[in-house]
Amino acid sequence: MIARIWRGQAPAATADAYIRHFTSRVAPHLQEIVGHRGAYLLRRATDGEVHFLALTLWDSMETIKAFAGPDPAVAVVEPEGRAALSQFDGFASHYQVAYAGTPAAA
């Protein structure tokens, strides 16, 4: 499995707009792609800015290309997402998942 990681940030005033964009547009699109295995959008507020880290999970680099296009290192940031962000990476990083655990049953 491959983890794809991307970062962006937004002013506190538009951070919720980015979250709405991700949950209503990006996540449903990802779920339609064969080989997509999950997504997390993490947020951290600091000094009036909200930093985002998007982590998506994929079967392989080939399945990532179904989302990102022929160069999977290029970030995919739609105009609606760009409008809410003040800064974002133009690239995504990829890591092979070396371990994936699950919580123990209570």
Secondary structure, 3 states (H helix, E strand, C coil): CEEEEEEEEEEHHHHHHHHHHHHHHHHHHHHCCCCEEEEEEEEEEECCEEEEEEEEEECCHHHHHHHHCCCCCECCCCHHHHHHCCEECCECEEEECCCCCCCCCC
